[in-house]
Amino acid sequence: MSLLAPLALADGSPSDLTSLTFVTEEYPPYNYLDPQTGQLEGRAVTLLESIFEQADAPFKREDIIYYPWVRGYELAQNEPNTALFSTTRTPAREAHFKWVGPIARDRVVLLTWDHQVARLSSLEEAIDKRLSITVIREDIGAQALQEADYPAELLRPAIDNRSALHMLRRGRVDLWAYSDEVARWIATRESLDASRLTAVHTLSESDLYFAINPATDQGLVNRLQKALEDVRAGQSEAIRHAD
């Protein structure tokens, strides 16, 4: 039995886009919960609305499921017709999902607070210095460090990005592995000076995608990809006309 209920079906057909369930997390400016309205906002949320409009399929952002990253990641791996966003596409994740995108480009870095750690020439330097790093389980930063054989005893899991930020700020860890742009957005939302965050090493520069459970019908995936490409083409055309 599925753990998730899909968006209300337009015609009951499993090939209809409304049979997909979308799951997201706190990853601003791409997807996040607005504390003032309690509504999901962000570039990826708006893009998803445009995709469904392009495909002439009904969609409400209220139907998007908002979960912590780890839970959403596990659901997308285990539940057919489940799409998780915004997800970094990497070689290690490639076979675990079907992919629709790209949504945007993202840079994952090691961050220090108030220049407590100098710029690093390599991860080996960080290991030699026994620098502790806070990570979010199954996040791209955590996976990149694990793939690089960063010592497990130096990794400090945080329950979410805000917790990771405050662990760094309070000196409980030396570094934070996370998206540079998202980390600064989180700091600003927490009424902190984002300029006190400094990237000292880049872990990866990758594209963000909709990651879709591999058991999902390929026709659905193709239709979603085509609608995304049509939206992008329309945006490019609008920019050209504006010029």
C-alpha positions as CSV (number, residue, x, y, z in Angstrom):
1,M,0.0,0.0,0.0
2,S,1.4,3.4,-0.9
3,L,2.3,5.7,2.0
4,L,1.3,8.8,0.0
5,A,-1.9,9.9,-1.7
6,P,-1.3,11.3,-5.2
7,L,-2.7,14.7,-6.3
8,A,-6.4,14.3,-7.2
9,L,-6.6,12.6,-10.5
10,A,-8.1,14.6,-13.4
11,D,-9.4,11.6,-15.2
12,G,-8.2,8.6,-13.2
13,S,-5.5,7.8,-15.8
14,P,-2.2,6.6,-14.3
15,S,-0.5,8.4,-17.3
16,D,-1.9,11.8,-16.2
17,L,0.6,14.2,-14.5
18,T,-1.8,14.5,-11.6
19,S,-0.9,11.0,-10.6
20,L,2.4,12.3,-9.4
21,T,3.0,13.3,-5.8
22,F,5.5,16.1,-5.2
23,V,7.6,16.3,-2.1
24,T,9.8,19.2,-1.1
25,E,11.8,20.6,1.9
26,E,13.3,23.8,3.2
27,Y,15.8,24.8,0.6
28,P,15.3,28.5,-0.2
29,P,15.3,30.3,-2.5
30,Y,14.1,27.3,-4.5
31,N,11.5,25.8,-2.1
32,Y,10.6,26.9,1.4
33,L,7.7,27.5,3.7
34,D,6.9,31.2,4.2
35,P,6.7,31.9,7.9
36,Q,4.3,34.7,7.4
37,T,1.7,32.9,5.3
38,G,2.5,29.2,6.0
39,Q,2.5,28.7,2.2
40,L,5.1,27.0,0.1
41,E,7.1,29.5,-2.0
42,G,10.3,29.6,-4.1
43,R,11.6,29.5,-7.6
44,A,11.1,25.7,-8.0
45,V,7.6,25.9,-6.7
46,T,6.7,28.6,-9.1
47,L,8.4,26.6,-11.9
48,L,6.3,23.5,-11.1
49,E,3.1,25.5,-11.3
50,S,4.2,26.8,-14.7
51,I,5.0,23.2,-15.9
52,F,1.5,22.0,-15.0
53,E,-0.1,25.0,-16.6
54,Q,2.0,24.3,-19.7
55,A,0.8,20.7,-19.7
56,D,-2.8,21.9,-19.2
57,A,-3.0,19.8,-16.0
58,P,-4.6,20.9,-12.7
59,F,-2.2,21.8,-9.9
60,K,-2.3,23.5,-6.5
61,R,0.9,24.2,-4.5
62,E,-1.1,23.2,-1.4
63,D,-0.9,19.7,-2.7
64,I,2.9,19.6,-2.4
65,I,4.0,17.6,0.6
66,Y,6.5,19.4,2.9
67,Y,8.8,17.1,4.7
68,P,12.3,17.1,6.3
69,W,14.9,16.2,3.6
70,V,15.7,12.8,4.9
71,R,12.1,11.7,5.0
72,G,11.4,13.1,1.6
73,Y,14.5,11.5,0.1
74,E,13.5,8.1,1.5
75,L,9.9,8.4,0.1
76,A,11.1,9.4,-3.3
77,Q,13.3,6.3,-3.4
78,N,10.6,3.9,-2.2
79,E,7.2,5.3,-3.5
80,P,6.3,5.0,-7.2
81,N,5.0,8.3,-8.8
82,T,6.9,10.4,-6.1
83,A,9.0,13.4,-7.2
84,L,11.4,15.1,-4.8
85,F,12.7,18.6,-5.4
86,S,15.0,20.4,-5.5
87,T,17.5,17.6,-5.7
88,T,21.2,17.7,-6.8
89,R,21.8,15.2,-9.6
90,T,25.1,13.3,-9.0
91,P,26.7,10.1,-10.4
92,A,26.0,8.4,-7.1
93,R,22.3,9.2,-7.2
94,E,21.9,8.7,-11.0
95,A,20.5,5.1,-10.9
96,H,18.3,5.8,-7.9
97,F,15.9,8.2,-9.7
98,K,14.5,9.3,-12.9
99,W,15.3,13.0,-13.6
100,V,13.5,16.0,-14.9
101,G,15.4,19.3,-15.2
102,P,17.6,21.1,-14.7
103,I,15.8,23.5,-12.4
104,A,18.9,25.6,-11.4
105,R,22.6,25.5,-10.8
106,D,23.8,25.0,-7.2
107,R,27.2,25.3,-5.5
108,V,27.9,23.2,-2.4
109,V,30.7,24.4,-0.2
110,L,32.4,24.1,3.2
111,L,31.4,27.2,5.2
112,T,33.1,28.8,8.2
113,W,31.7,31.4,10.6
114,D,33.7,34.7,11.2
115,H,36.7,33.3,9.3
116,Q,37.5,30.8,12.0
117,V,38.9,28.5,9.3
118,A,41.2,29.7,6.5
119,R,40.7,28.8,2.9
120,L,41.5,25.1,2.3
121,S,43.5,23.9,-0.7
122,S,41.9,20.4,-0.5
123,L,39.8,18.1,1.6
124,E,43.0,16.3,2.6
125,E,44.0,19.5,4.4
126,A,40.7,19.6,6.3
127,I,41.3,15.9,7.3
128,D,44.9,16.7,8.4
129,K,43.6,19.5,10.6
130,R,40.9,17.3,12.0
131,L,38.2,19.8,11.2
132,S,34.7,18.8,12.2
133,I,31.9,19.4,9.7
134,T,28.1,19.5,10.3
135,V,26.0,17.8,7.6
136,I,22.4,16.9,7.0
137,R,21.9,13.2,6.4
138,E,21.5,12.2,2.7
139,D,22.1,15.8,1.7
140,I,24.5,16.3,-1.2
141,G,27.1,17.8,1.2
142,A,27.1,14.8,3.4
143,Q,27.2,12.4,0.4
144,A,30.1,14.3,-1.1
145,L,32.1,14.0,2.1
146,Q,31.3,10.3,2.5
147,E,32.3,9.6,-1.1
148,A,35.6,11.4,-0.4
149,D,36.2,9.1,2.7
150,Y,36.1,12.0,5.1
151,P,36.4,10.5,8.6
152,A,33.0,9.6,10.0
153,E,34.0,10.7,13.5
154,L,34.5,14.3,12.2
155,L,31.0,14.5,10.7
156,R,28.3,15.9,12.9
157,P,24.7,15.3,11.7
158,A,22.2,18.1,12.1
159,I,18.4,17.7,12.1
160,D,18.0,20.5,9.5
161,N,19.7,23.5,8.0
162,R,18.9,25.9,10.8
163,S,20.3,23.6,13.4
164,A,23.4,23.2,11.3
165,L,23.8,26.9,11.0
166,H,23.6,27.4,14.7
167,M,26.0,24.6,15.4
168,L,28.5,26.4,13.3
169,R,27.8,29.8,14.7
170,R,28.1,28.6,18.3
171,G,31.4,26.9,17.6
172,R,30.2,23.3,18.1
173,V,31.8,22.5,14.7
174,D,34.5,24.0,12.5
175,L,32.6,23.9,9.2
176,W,29.2,23.4,7.5
177,A,28.8,21.5,4.2
178,Y,25.9,23.0,2.4
179,S,24.7,25.1,-0.6
180,D,26.4,28.5,-0.5
181,E,23.3,30.4,-1.7
182,V,20.9,28.5,0.5
183,A,23.0,28.9,3.6
184,R,23.2,32.6,3.3
185,W,19.4,32.8,2.8
186,I,18.9,30.8,5.9
187,A,21.3,33.0,7.9
188,T,19.3,36.1,6.8
189,R,16.0,34.5,7.7
190,E,17.5,33.8,11.2
191,S,18.3,37.5,11.5
192,L,22.0,36.9,11.2
193,D,24.6,38.7,9.1
194,A,25.1,36.3,6.2
195,S,28.5,38.0,5.4
196,R,29.9,36.3,8.4
197,L,29.6,33.0,6.5
198,T,32.6,32.3,4.3
199,A,33.1,29.5,1.8
200,V,36.6,28.0,2.2
201,H,36.3,25.0,-0.2
202,T,33.9,24.0,-3.0
203,L,32.6,20.4,-2.8
204,S,30.6,20.4,-6.0
205,E,28.8,22.6,-8.6
206,S,25.8,20.7,-9.9
207,D,22.3,21.1,-11.4
208,L,19.2,20.8,-9.3
209,Y,16.4,18.5,-10.6
210,F,13.1,16.9,-9.9
211,A,14.1,13.4,-8.7
212,I,11.4,10.9,-9.5
213,N,11.0,7.3,-8.2
214,P,12.5,4.9,-10.8
215,A,9.3,2.8,-10.9
216,T,7.4,5.8,-12.3
217,D,6.1,5.4,-15.8
218,Q,8.6,6.8,-18.3
219,G,5.8,8.5,-20.2
220,L,5.0,10.6,-17.2
221,V,8.6,11.6,-16.8
222,N,8.9,12.5,-20.5
223,R,5.7,14.6,-20.4
224,L,7.0,16.5,-17.4
225,Q,10.4,17.1,-19.1
226,K,8.7,18.3,-22.3
227,A,6.5,20.7,-20.3
228,L,9.6,22.1,-18.5
229,E,11.4,22.6,-21.8
230,D,8.4,24.4,-23.2
231,V,8.2,26.7,-20.2
232,R,11.9,27.5,-20.5
233,A,11.5,28.2,-24.2
234,G,8.6,30.5,-23.5
235,Q,10.7,32.4,-20.9
236,S,13.6,32.8,-23.3
237,E,11.3,34.1,-25.9
238,A,9.8,36.6,-23.5
239,I,13.3,37.8,-22.6
240,R,14.2,38.3,-26.3
241,H,11.0,40.3,-26.9
242,A,11.7,42.4,-23.8
243,D,15.2,43.2,-25.2
